[in-house]
């Protein structure tokens, strides 16, 4: 299912999925988010805090292809509805700064990842989600070694994903 999510993220189109990853501390949630972003949408900041308002979502949509929110503890209903709209191709709109009559609109569908120890996902968003529950690793790998190994296989994994697309 995870590979299917990555293939779906790379295929473009008008609708995407949201990958919801829950698990206890040390289960690799943030590593999975970072590795996914490295493959689909490399950026200098692979993880970001959850949005507080729709304007934050609009900014993420306009500056990222795969949106990844790290350490989610709760998602307010209005934010959940806006996130569900983003993965299905709906737009985000808001009032421009310091104006009453100018509006900014950001459209387009984006794949999304959310991770956290535990949080609820509203029905509209969960209908568009693949959900994973991770368990804590018994044996930890040095993070520098992990990313060095990932750098070695990254091009091959990306090529395999493109073949699947």
C-alpha positions as CSV (number, residue, x, y, z in Angstrom):
1,X,0.0,0.0,0.0
2,X,2.9,2.4,0.7
3,X,4.4,1.8,-2.7
4,X,1.0,2.3,-4.2
5,X,0.8,5.7,-2.4
6,X,4.2,6.8,-3.8
7,X,3.2,5.7,-7.3
8,X,-0.1,7.5,-7.0
9,X,1.8,10.6,-5.8
10,X,4.0,10.6,-8.9
11,X,1.3,10.0,-11.4
12,X,-0.2,13.5,-11.3
13,X,-3.8,13.9,-11.9
14,X,-6.7,15.6,-10.2
15,X,-7.0,13.4,-7.1
16,X,-4.5,12.1,-4.7
17,X,-4.4,10.3,-1.4
18,X,-3.4,11.2,2.1
19,X,-1.1,8.8,3.9
20,X,-1.8,8.8,7.7
21,X,1.0,7.2,9.8
22,X,0.5,6.7,13.5
23,X,2.8,5.0,15.9
24,X,4.6,5.3,19.2
25,X,7.9,7.2,19.6
26,X,10.7,5.4,17.8
27,X,8.6,3.7,15.2
28,X,10.0,5.6,12.2
29,X,7.1,7.9,11.4
30,X,9.3,11.0,10.7
31,X,11.9,8.9,8.8
32,X,9.2,7.5,6.6
33,X,7.9,11.0,5.9
34,X,11.3,12.4,5.1
35,X,12.2,9.4,2.8
36,X,9.0,9.8,0.9
37,X,9.6,13.5,0.4
38,X,13.1,12.8,-0.7
39,X,11.8,10.5,-3.4
40,X,8.7,12.4,-4.6
41,X,9.4,16.0,-3.7
42,X,12.9,16.8,-2.5
43,X,13.1,19.9,-0.4
44,X,15.3,21.6,2.2
45,X,12.5,21.2,4.7
46,X,10.9,17.8,4.3
47,X,8.7,18.0,7.5
48,X,6.5,20.8,8.6
49,X,4.3,21.4,11.6
50,X,0.5,20.9,11.0
51,X,-1.4,23.9,9.6
52,X,-3.3,26.2,12.0
53,X,-5.4,28.0,9.3
54,X,-6.3,27.6,5.7
55,X,-3.7,30.2,4.7
56,X,-1.0,27.8,5.9
57,X,-2.4,25.1,3.7
58,X,-2.5,27.4,0.7
59,X,1.2,28.3,1.2
60,X,2.1,24.6,1.4
61,X,0.1,23.8,-1.8
62,X,1.8,26.6,-3.7
63,X,5.3,25.6,-2.5
64,X,5.3,21.8,-2.3
65,X,4.1,18.9,-4.4
66,X,4.0,16.2,-1.6
67,X,2.9,17.9,1.5
68,X,4.1,16.3,4.8
69,X,2.9,17.3,8.2
70,X,5.0,15.9,11.1
71,X,4.0,15.3,14.8
72,X,0.3,15.9,14.3
73,X,-1.6,15.6,17.6
74,X,-5.0,16.9,16.5
75,X,-6.7,18.2,13.4
76,X,-9.5,20.7,13.8
77,X,-12.6,20.0,11.6
78,X,-12.1,23.1,9.4
79,X,-8.5,22.2,8.7
80,X,-9.4,18.5,8.1
81,X,-12.0,19.6,5.5
82,X,-9.5,21.9,3.8
83,X,-6.9,19.1,3.7
84,X,-9.5,16.8,2.2
85,X,-10.2,19.4,-0.4
86,X,-6.5,19.7,-1.3
87,X,-6.0,16.0,-2.0
88,X,-9.1,15.9,-4.3
89,X,-8.2,19.0,-6.3
90,X,-10.2,21.7,-4.5
91,X,-8.7,25.1,-4.0
92,X,-7.8,27.1,-1.0
93,X,-8.8,30.7,-0.8
94,X,-8.3,33.5,1.6
95,X,-8.3,37.3,2.0
96,X,-5.1,38.9,0.8
97,X,-3.0,40.7,3.5
98,X,-4.3,44.1,4.5
99,X,-7.2,44.1,2.1
100,X,-10.9,43.5,2.4
101,X,-11.7,42.9,-1.3
102,X,-8.7,41.0,-2.7
103,X,-8.6,37.3,-2.6
104,X,-5.8,34.8,-3.2
105,X,-6.7,31.4,-4.6
106,X,-4.5,28.3,-4.8
107,X,-5.7,25.3,-6.7
108,X,-4.5,21.9,-7.6
109,X,-4.4,18.5,-6.1
110,X,-1.5,17.5,-3.9
111,X,-0.6,14.1,-2.2
112,X,-0.2,14.5,1.5
113,X,1.3,12.7,4.5
114,X,0.4,13.1,8.1
115,X,2.1,11.5,11.0
116,X,1.8,11.5,14.8
117,X,1.6,9.3,17.8
118,X,-2.1,9.4,18.0
119,X,-4.7,11.7,16.4
120,X,-8.2,11.4,15.0
121,X,-9.0,11.9,11.3
122,X,-12.4,13.2,10.4
123,X,-14.5,11.2,8.0
124,X,-14.0,13.3,4.8
125,X,-10.2,13.1,5.2
126,X,-10.2,9.4,6.3
127,X,-12.3,8.5,3.2
128,X,-9.3,9.7,1.1
129,X,-6.6,8.1,3.4
130,X,-4.4,5.1,3.6
131,X,-3.7,4.5,7.3
132,X,-0.6,2.8,8.8
133,X,0.1,1.9,12.4
134,X,3.8,1.5,13.0
135,X,5.4,-0.3,15.9
136,X,8.5,0.8,17.8
137,X,11.8,-0.6,16.4
138,X,13.5,-3.1,18.7
139,X,16.9,-2.3,17.3
140,X,17.8,1.2,16.2
141,X,20.0,2.1,13.3
142,X,22.3,5.1,13.5
143,X,20.5,7.8,11.6
144,X,23.6,8.9,9.6
145,X,24.1,5.3,8.5
146,X,20.4,5.1,7.5
147,X,20.5,8.2,5.3
148,X,23.9,7.2,3.8
149,X,22.3,3.8,2.8
150,X,19.3,5.6,1.5
151,X,21.4,7.9,-0.6
152,X,23.0,4.8,-2.3
153,X,19.6,3.3,-3.3
154,X,17.6,6.4,-3.8
155,X,18.1,6.6,-7.6
156,X,17.2,2.9,-8.1
157,X,14.1,3.2,-5.9
158,X,13.0,6.3,-7.8
159,X,13.5,4.6,-11.1
160,X,11.4,1.6,-10.0
161,X,8.7,4.0,-8.9
162,X,8.8,5.7,-12.3
163,X,8.6,2.3,-14.0
164,X,5.5,1.6,-12.0
165,X,3.9,4.9,-13.0
